[in-house]
Structures are given as C-alpha cells and as structure tokens.
C-alpha cells in the first residue's frame, strides 16, 4: 500500500485541542523540527491547537528556536512529561511560573513506557527511579504546583518494591527519519542516532493515534534495503518530506557521524577539556578500569574520552551513551549523544535495557548538588527544572559511579602552581549542601545495593559508605578545614585523608561558566 504524503501545515491542521503528543529527538539529533514549527505557526496564527500534553524522553532543540521551544507558548501546552528540559529555556520558564503542569521522569523510563504503551501492557514496572524524585514516596515526578495528578505509583512483587509508570493514550506521534520508500518504510540510515523513533511511532499507532514522520527524501524509484528500515510503513499515517532537513545543528550531513564510512587511518582530533574541567576530569580519569563497560555523561565527564584517547586508552574499554552509540570518538557539547566512527548504533530503548539490567561497570556523571546522605541533584537547579535525561537510568544500576563537579558555583576560580592548587575566588553558591533540593541519585539505594560511589571535585574527593559520605582525599595546596569542611553543608566522615598532587594542567586562573 502506497504511503500517504502530506505537508507539515496539513499535519498541524489535524492536531486537535487537548491532544497528547509523543516526540522523538535529542538536542538536534533526529529532531522533527519542521513538524513542530508548523504546529507553532498554526497556534500563533489561530490560537489552536491548545492545551496539549507533550511527552518526550530527552531534550529536543538547539536551545534557541527549534525543538521544544516551538511548543513553549502559554496556552499551546497544558502538560509536559519530559526527561530533559534544558534545550528549551521558554518551557523551563513556563514550568517555573506554574503556567503548565510540569512532570519529569528518567529518560529511559519514558522511552520504555512508550514501548509498553505500544505493546498494550499496563504501563512500565521497573526499579528505575526508586528513592529519587520520581518515586511517589518523594514527589512522584511532579515538578511544580500545577502538577497534581499521580502518574507513577508504588507496587510490590515477591516482597520487593517497584515503580509503575502509568500508561497514556498517544494521539499524535511525531518522529523523523532520513528517507522513505513509496510504501512509507522509513530508514534512519543518515541519522546520528536511532533514539526512540520506532517506539514513539509504535505507541502512537497502537494507541489509535496518528503517526507523522518527517524525512529528508522520498525515494520514488529503487527501494530502501529491508535491513535499513527502522520504522515499517504499517505504523505510519503520513510522511512529510522536507528537503531542508539537516543531520544535526552542526552539519548538513556528516557520514562519519552516521557510521557510514570506516574510521580514518589518522586519529581524529577530539576536543580536550580545559581549565577547571580539566582538573576534575583528569582526577576522575584515575578511576578508569581497563576493559570496563563505561558510560560518559554530559558536561565535565564529556571530556574524559578525549583524555583517555590522549593516554593511549582508545580501544581498551567499551564506551556507550544513552542515545544508543557504542564506541567511536564521542562528541561533546551540542553534539553530545553522537560519535564519529561509531561501532554500533542501536535504538535507545534497547540501550536503556542494557543499563537497567546492570550492563555498565563504570559511569562518569556530572554533579549539581550532593549532600551528606550521598544524594546527588542534577534535575532541579535552583528553581529551574532541568530533568535527569538518562542520569537515573544509568547511575542507579551501575556497579561504580564517579560523580564529577566543581565544589561550588557562580564565581569559583582556581589556579595551579605545579602540583599545587590555589583557590583564587570561592564560588558564591555551595554545591555540597545539607540536603539536596531534588534527589536524582539516591545514596541510600546505592549503599544498599553495595555499589561503589565517588564524588570528585577540584579540591576534594568523597566516597559513599554505609555510614554516610567520607572525605578521602584533598588536592595538594588545599587547606582541609578552611577550603573544604568549613564550606560544606554537612560534616563528612574523616578518617585517613590522602593528599594528592594536581595533574599537570595549563597555568593561570581557571574557572567554570556558571
């Protein structure tokens, strides 16, 4: 049966008030922005559609005008269930000002919930999120005063507690591919990732909703090789060709990122971390385990692969990220989630299954706040909802977790003198607090599971124990009492303290943007 081909404007005209829309995308990777732009244009012109519910697992957009920014208008959206919010400042503002109902869940939980919806099962039952802000015993993923409905509940099987993320009817699924054949079979062969494109489409189709796929090209002659089809035409209501579709916000098309060319003979230059990020990342590098399955998070940990490459460790570990990428030269910044010359690109829900079952030996993740119970917050910074992305799905089951973050924020500056570190200016906002404002990582759950957890800053290293957080190391040149303990919101366990020299980094004053 031939595929229905339509325009973005016609698609937008079909979206009714109060609809629930599921989206695929990660930053500008696999972002159906042409479809979202059409919905925005219709709303700004007519005031419709209104009161939408939007579900997305990862942050979508370039942080300026694309992706979720298109939908961030008061009245257009009523409720957002998002795994990551940082790529849309306007949507964050709507949540902060209680203009919408704001919910956030682990990104992998959202993706696998969509799969369960598509399979007609009674929601997602999982251990992911226990002890965190997603747990109904804490806040159940409700992130502002407008969010009052219980979307997750606690259930028990064989004496063990789990979370049940409740299913939703999906009225519209908006996804993206590279090309479609005349029958609507869609390939993502030129994309940097597959993400959850199939799962979103499955949830939309089997909910009785409509599935629209944005593609760069319709192939009228020839065919899409069957092994390259990611979304079969049976799931798709209409294809929307858009010749202006770019592979990402960084390039029109780069075959090294979509895994379509073999690795170059010469090593590709990877962006090295600098300044304060380099100090923390280089200390974290000492926790590297050759032969391990390793995950690298966004921010400071995103620079660790370049340091490993510099140290000759390329090929001595198996690196993955939640977007479904295995190995290759991991990219950072706005291209986080992609790699040049990846060895494998798999669907993100499958990747999250790997994480959920304990497939990661070692995870390097960022750290917004931490407290004396070993909890970490990266999902709500001040009054700004960030969301966890894949953070919870990765850190909770990982055998060893290394959190990387500056000791304080807003104004922190340091300089090195050989192996010694000197604090030039203390940050105005403490990050080691009495109690984190949002529990994205549960110290109690990790301690009960027997997982190894370290917290690395530029001046001190801490370890999670069953008795609490222990200070185990300070950087040479740092005064333990004045620079560390007196500036913490809790008293750490203090036993044997190692004093370690600073790894060689460029001289001069160094700071982090806050």
C-alpha angles and dihedrals in degrees: 000000000000119000121251110241117202141161128257090245092055089048091051091049090059095056107102130207114275094021123152112230126193117203136196124209147095116218100311094332113114088348115165090210096149089062093045091049090055092052090050092049092051092049094049090048101042109011090245145149095040138181097021124176110220124198121190133156103206134027113279127203144035095277093252118061109334135081117008090004086074090063098040098105124120108253096019093079127038101173134017124194101189136169094201130015107177098101091066116055091177092055089048089053092051089053093045092050094046092243091133138024103262121203129167131190134170109288094234091049090055092049094048091044088058089052090051090049089052090049092050094242124145098264129285119313110194147137091234110114099024111147092011133101088275091064112098088224086068111026107315093232093299107142106179141023093266092061105085107140117100106239096169131042138189117250133177130218124177090349095306125113122232137169124247113206104203121236126245133202109248112214097180131019116196116193140152138229138171104242139357129206121221090273096055096256103151128207126196091197095130095045126102091231142005095221112170098319094128094043093051090049092047092051092049096047097044092045088061091252132126125269120207121185124197113210134175095224143019112213105216095176128036120017146262107254107250093235089057096054110108099171116034118219093245089075096050128088097184142355120223112202115208116179092192093063112130125204089234141337088270101053144013090227133342115179091197089066096048091049095243097128131051120254116281118254091237121061114258115238109253121202108257121217114248139195119359091353089059092052093053096039093050091052090048089052089070088069092061115127115207111231093020130136100244135190124197121204131208122279121018094006089054088074095055096083089060090052091049090051090050089051092053094252096127108132093016096100139031110244125197139171129197094253086074100262122144120198122318123113104315116223126219139203116027089354094056106136095045134082137195112243096004115193093215138008114198134171113279095234088058089048091052090051086057090052095043092055093052101264094146118085096182131017127188110200138167125255128216100172134351132189141197092273090059093251118149128205123202098139104070116031111184104316094330119106110222101163125215102261104192093334097107094042091053104038100043098062099028115115093221127020125191114193116202124198146129117268091238139003140228109044103004111152130173138174133201129229104193106294093350128090123212126193108230096178130002118231117252095224118060116219099189097073139172092250128000115240093225126024107222093154122032115218091193093055092048094048092048090051092050095239122158113241129183130182113205125193131166092264107027144022124215133192130207114236132174087257096051138274117338126201105225106165144020128194118251110266094031122117105226095209102037100034100034121015097036090052097051128094092223138034111251125212107267120199123127112005121197119209109212130190120243116255112246110275132160113288128242133060115328130191143164124240109248 
